[in-house]
């Protein structure tokens, strides 16, 4: 799971880093070989398939600031990440609901952090996944990490007017996420399922795919064109703030 964002002014932000160095191969398709700078890198939670490529990213690119969901998370991998951050003097911080990252002041492109909130405590790291709302004019993207349906419900209570042009499904299309209510309320024009080919968990869930297909049919939209999967390759959107369209 990894999402790269680039604003018209050139500012860039990377959310998560996949499970390994594949993230670098994918980034090389979108960044010129001479551009080795990413302005911000955030990891939504410390699962391997979201942070496994972070040591390589930190080593090969100049990262201006690193954000984690929780600095207290410890494992061999998170300790390795911390060592690199310290050795390269990369500023670090956590992200909480209410934070805003401005990517382009002139065009008013920003990313609001909707979750986690310090009001909610859990021992399950998926419950504390960073959820972001990227906004550019009339277009917005909601990206939910591995947040489960319980968190989706709390999020809607906090932000009852939340909508999304594009929804990146929680937990790789697992049936633990993307409730019918969440899908209906956000009312996306597109959904993106970030999952590996032939992954051992069987993501995306057949139940969720069927739910998505029925949702888009009810909107008189073709599920084939509105449900996008990274098992078919990287999913790329461009936007002018008035519309969003897919490019391959």
C-alpha positions in Angstrom: 0.0 0.0 0.0 1.5 3.3 -1.1 0.2 6.6 -2.4 2.3 9.3 -4.1 0.8 12.8 -4.3 2.3 15.7 -6.4 0.8 19.2 -6.4 1.0 21.6 -9.4 3.8 23.6 -7.6 5.9 20.4 -7.4 5.4 19.7 -3.7 5.2 16.0 -3.1 4.0 13.7 -0.4 4.2 9.9 0.0 1.7 8.0 2.2 3.0 4.5 3.2 5.7 2.6 1.3 4.5 -0.9 0.4 6.1 -4.0 1.8 9.5 -3.7 0.2 11.6 -1.9 -2.4 8.9 -2.2 -5.1 7.8 1.3 -4.0 11.1 2.7 -5.5 10.5 0.9 -8.8 7.0 2.4 -9.0 8.2 5.9 -8.0 10.8 5.8 -10.7 7.9 5.7 -13.3 6.6 9.1 -12.0 9.7 10.9 -10.8 12.5 11.9 -13.2 15.8 10.2 -12.3 17.3 13.5 -11.2 14.5 14.3 -8.7 15.5 12.7 -5.4 13.3 14.9 -3.1 10.0 14.0 -1.5 8.7 16.8 0.8 6.8 14.6 3.2 6.5 10.9 4.0 3.8 9.5 6.4 3.2 5.9 7.4 -0.4 5.3 8.5 0.5 2.4 10.9 3.4 0.1 11.4 2.3 -3.0 9.4 5.0 -4.4 7.1 2.9 -3.9 4.0 2.7 -0.2 4.8 6.2 0.6 6.0 8.5 -2.1 4.6 9.8 0.2 1.9 10.4 3.2 4.2 14.1 2.4 5.0 14.8 2.4 1.2 12.8 5.6 0.7 14.7 7.4 3.5 18.0 6.2 2.2 17.5 7.0 -1.5 15.5 10.2 -1.3 15.8 13.4 0.5 12.8 13.5 2.8 12.1 16.9 4.4 9.8 15.6 7.1 8.6 12.2 8.3 5.3 11.5 10.0 4.2 8.4 11.9 0.9 7.5 13.4 2.6 6.6 16.7 6.2 7.1 17.7 5.9 4.5 20.4 5.5 1.6 18.0 8.6 -0.6 18.2 9.8 -3.5 16.1 13.1 -4.3 14.3 11.8 -2.5 11.3 10.5 0.7 13.1 13.9 0.8 15.0 15.7 0.6 11.7 13.6 3.5 10.4 14.3 5.5 13.5 18.0 4.9 13.2 18.0 6.2 9.6 15.9 9.2 10.6 18.3 10.1 13.3 21.4 9.6 11.2 20.0 11.9 8.4 18.6 14.4 10.9 15.1 14.2 9.3 12.5 16.0 11.3 9.8 13.7 12.6 6.3 14.2 14.0 3.0 12.4 14.6 -0.2 13.1 12.9 -3.6 13.5 14.7 -7.1 14.5 13.8 -7.1 18.3 13.2 -3.7 18.5 11.6 -3.5 20.0 8.1 -0.7 19.7 5.6 -0.8 22.4 2.8 0.7 21.1 -0.4 0.0 24.2 -2.6 -0.9 27.5 -1.0 -1.7 29.3 -4.3 -4.2 26.6 -5.5 -5.3 25.8 -1.9 -4.5 22.1 -2.1 -4.4 20.6 1.4 -4.6 17.3 3.2 -6.6 17.2 6.4 -5.9 14.4 9.0 -9.2 13.0 10.1 -8.0 10.2 12.3 -6.7 9.1 14.8 -8.0 11.2 17.6 -6.6 11.2 21.1 -10.1 10.7 22.4 -10.0 7.1 21.2 -7.7 4.4 22.6 -7.1 0.9 21.2 -4.5 -1.8 21.3 -5.2 -2.7 17.7 -2.9 -0.6 15.5 -5.4 -0.8 12.6 -7.9 1.2 14.7 -5.4 4.0 14.9 -4.5 4.1 11.2 -4.0 7.7 9.9 -7.0 8.7 7.7 -6.5 11.6 5.4 -8.7 13.8 3.2 -6.9 15.4 0.3 -8.8 18.4 -1.2 -8.2 20.2 -4.4 -11.1 22.5 -5.3 -14.2 20.4 -6.0 -12.2 17.1 -5.9 -11.2 15.1 -2.9 -9.6 11.8 -2.0 -10.2 9.9 1.3 -7.5 7.4 2.2 -8.1 5.2 5.2 -5.1 3.0 5.9 -6.3 -0.3 7.4 -9.1 1.4 9.4 -12.0 -1.1 10.2 -15.8 -0.5 10.0 -15.9 0.5 13.7 -13.6 3.5 12.9 -15.5 4.3 9.8 -18.6 4.7 11.9 -16.9 7.0 14.4 -15.4 9.0 11.6 -18.9 9.6 10.1 -20.1 10.8 13.5 -17.2 13.3 13.7 -17.5 14.3 10.0 -21.2 13.7 8.9 -20.7 15.8 5.7 -17.6 13.9 4.6 -17.6 13.1 0.8 -15.0 11.8 -1.6 -14.5 11.8 -5.3 -12.1 8.9 -4.9 -12.1 6.5 -1.9 -9.1 4.3 -1.3 -10.6 1.4 0.4 -9.5 0.4 3.9 -7.5 -2.7 4.6 -6.9 -3.6 0.9 -10.6 -4.4 0.3 -10.9 -6.7 3.3 -14.4 -7.3 4.6 -13.4 -5.8 7.9 -13.7 -2.3 6.2 -15.9 -0.4 3.8 -19.3 -0.8 5.4 -22.4 -0.1 3.2 -23.1 3.0 5.3 -19.6 4.4 4.8 -19.7 3.8 1.1 -23.1 5.4 0.7 -22.2 8.4 2.8 -19.0 9.2 1.0 -20.6 8.5 -2.3 -17.4 8.2 -4.3 -17.2 8.3 -8.1 -14.2 5.9 -8.0 -12.8 3.4 -5.5 -9.2 2.1 -5.4 -8.3 -1.2 -3.9 -4.6 -1.4 -3.1 -3.7 -5.1 -2.8 -0.9 -7.4 -4.0 -1.3 -9.9 -6.8 -2.2 -13.4 -5.4 -1.8 -12.1 -1.8 -2.2 -14.8 0.9 -5.1 -13.0 2.5 -7.4 -13.2 -0.6 -7.8 -9.4 -0.7 -10.0 -7.9 -2.0 -12.9 -9.7 -0.4 -15.5 -11.1 -2.8 -18.2 -9.7 -0.5 -16.7 -6.2 -0.7 -16.3 -6.4 -4.5 -20.0 -7.4 -4.8 -20.9 -4.5 -2.5 -19.0 -2.1 -4.7 -20.5 -3.4 -7.9 -24.0 -3.1 -6.6 -23.2 0.5 -5.4 -22.0 1.7 -8.8 -24.8 -0.1 -10.6 -27.3 1.8 -8.4 -25.6 5.0 -9.5 -25.9 3.9 -13.2 -22.1 3.7 -13.4 -20.1 0.8 -14.8 -18.3 -1.0 -12.0 -15.6 -2.1 -14.4 -14.5 1.5 -14.9 -15.1 2.8 -11.4 -13.5 0.0 -9.3 -9.7 0.2 -9.7 -7.2 -2.3 -8.4 -3.5 -2.1 -8.0 -3.3 -5.8 -9.0 -3.7 -4.4 -12.5 -0.8 -1.9 -12.0 -0.4 1.5 -10.4 -3.6 3.6 -10.4 -2.9 7.2 -11.5 -5.3 10.1 -11.2 -4.8 13.7 -12.5 -7.0 16.6 -11.4 -7.5 20.3 -12.2 -9.6 20.9 -9.1 -12.8 20.6 -11.1 -12.6 17.0 -12.4 -10.4 13.9 -11.8 -9.5 11.5 -14.5 -7.6 8.3 -14.8 -4.4 8.0 -16.8 -2.4 4.9 -17.5 
